[in-house]
């Protein structure tokens, strides 16, 4: 059975648009990945922006975040289901194949074509970059608020 012709879902994603300022321990991109895999497909051409408070970091995040959104936008409903089982639920490919009633190589082809394994590390890297930007912003605010020792 081929899933190449499967249509993308038209449901809106649970989280889109600008993210509020976050603390260092937050993981906005990992949370976004989980929300989209669990709650529905992203709407076409979603623009995601997050502000750490550090201008250089925000520029990098603005350049890289569309890659995560683009990977998510391309997922069909079936690929999203496989991604959820693999990345969120931790199910092995052989078990996914059994659950879906397809062969294991079919699952591997779906995973490879949809670039599913790249989703988690990209979201994690964006979260790490974002957290570093929050720290840089906080350090910059503290040094700006500190009295000049001279």
C-alpha distance (Angstrom), angle and dihedral (degrees) to the residues before:
residue distance angle dihedral
X1 . . .
X2 3.82 . .
X3 3.79 123.4 .
X4 3.79 95.4 -173.5
X5 3.81 92.2 107.0
X6 3.79 95.8 49.1
X7 3.79 112.2 128.8
X8 3.78 122.5 -125.7
X9 3.77 115.8 -110.9
X10 3.80 116.6 -102.2
X11 3.82 94.4 -152.7
X12 3.80 113.6 120.4
X13 3.79 115.6 -110.6
X14 3.80 117.9 -107.6
X15 3.80 93.1 -119.1
X16 3.79 126.8 31.4
X17 3.74 138.3 144.0
X18 3.76 128.9 31.9
X19 3.78 118.2 -4.5
X20 3.82 119.3 -138.5
X21 3.81 119.0 -113.4
X22 3.79 108.4 -73.6
X23 3.77 138.1 -156.7
X24 3.79 123.0 -112.5
X25 3.80 94.2 -99.8
X26 3.80 94.2 54.6
X27 3.79 121.0 105.6
X28 3.80 105.6 -157.6
X29 3.79 96.2 169.6
X30 3.80 95.3 44.1
X31 3.80 88.7 47.9
X32 3.80 89.7 48.8
X33 3.80 91.1 50.4
X34 3.81 91.1 50.7
X35 3.80 92.5 46.2
X36 3.79 93.1 51.2
X37 3.79 94.2 45.5
X38 3.80 93.1 46.6
X39 3.77 102.2 33.2
X40 3.76 110.5 34.6
X41 3.75 146.6 -60.1
X42 3.77 120.9 -61.5
X43 3.78 117.7 -103.7
X44 3.79 113.7 -110.3
X45 3.80 116.3 -86.6
X46 3.81 98.0 9.0
X47 3.79 112.4 176.2
X48 3.76 112.7 -148.0
X49 3.76 122.2 -166.6
X50 3.78 130.8 176.4
X51 3.77 126.9 -178.2
X52 3.78 120.9 -148.1
X53 3.79 93.9 175.9
X54 3.81 93.2 -113.9
X55 3.81 110.6 104.0
X56 3.82 96.6 -150.7
X57 3.79 92.7 48.7
X58 3.80 92.0 46.3
X59 3.81 89.9 52.6
X60 3.82 90.6 52.9
X61 3.80 92.8 45.4
X62 3.82 90.0 49.5
X63 3.80 89.0 53.4
X64 3.82 96.2 46.4
X65 3.83 104.9 35.0
X66 3.83 94.0 72.2
X67 3.81 87.7 64.1
X68 3.79 90.6 62.0
X69 3.79 91.6 45.7
X70 3.83 90.9 47.8
X71 3.80 91.5 52.8
X72 3.80 90.4 49.1
X73 3.81 93.6 45.9
X74 3.79 91.4 56.5
X75 3.81 94.8 55.5
X76 3.77 116.7 108.6
X77 3.79 117.9 -144.9
X78 3.81 89.5 -99.7
X79 3.81 93.4 49.1
X80 3.80 89.7 48.3
X81 3.80 89.1 52.4
X82 3.81 90.4 51.8
X83 3.83 90.6 46.2
X84 3.79 91.1 51.2
X85 3.80 92.3 49.4
X86 3.80 92.4 46.4
X87 3.81 102.3 38.5
X88 3.80 104.5 27.0
X89 3.79 104.6 28.6
X90 3.82 95.7 32.7
X91 3.79 94.0 -131.7
X92 3.81 116.5 163.2
X93 3.80 119.6 -118.6
X94 3.81 92.7 -112.1
X95 3.81 90.4 54.5
X96 3.81 91.0 46.5
X97 3.80 89.5 52.8
X98 3.79 90.9 50.7
X99 3.82 91.9 47.3
X100 3.81 92.7 49.4
X101 3.80 95.0 40.3
X102 3.80 94.8 -120.6
X103 3.78 134.1 112.2
X104 3.77 122.5 -86.9
X105 3.82 91.7 -116.9
X106 3.82 88.2 55.3
X107 3.80 89.5 56.0
X108 3.81 90.6 47.8
X109 3.80 91.0 51.0
X110 3.82 90.3 50.3
X111 3.81 91.0 48.8
X112 3.81 92.5 48.1
X113 3.81 96.9 44.3
X114 3.81 92.9 46.9
X115 3.84 91.5 44.5
X116 3.79 88.1 -131.2
X117 3.80 96.0 160.1
X118 3.83 89.8 58.6
X119 3.81 92.9 58.9
X120 3.81 98.8 75.3
X121 3.83 98.3 45.3
X122 3.81 91.6 45.9
X123 3.81 91.8 51.0
X124 3.83 90.3 45.4
X125 3.82 92.4 49.7
X126 3.81 91.0 49.6
X127 3.81 89.7 49.4
X128 3.82 91.2 50.8
X129 3.78 91.8 47.9
X130 3.79 90.7 47.0
X131 3.83 92.6 48.7
X132 3.81 90.1 50.3
X133 3.80 88.5 51.8
X134 3.80 91.2 51.8
X135 3.83 89.6 51.7
X136 3.83 91.4 47.3
X137 3.79 89.7 49.5
X138 3.81 92.3 49.9
X139 3.80 91.9 47.3
X140 3.79 90.2 49.3
X141 3.80 91.4 50.5
X142 3.81 91.8 48.8
X143 3.81 93.3 49.8
X144 3.81 90.5 46.2
X145 3.83 90.7 51.2
X146 3.82 94.3 46.0
X147 3.80 115.9 97.3
X148 3.78 117.1 -108.8
X149 3.84 106.8 -101.8
X150 3.84 92.3 -147.5
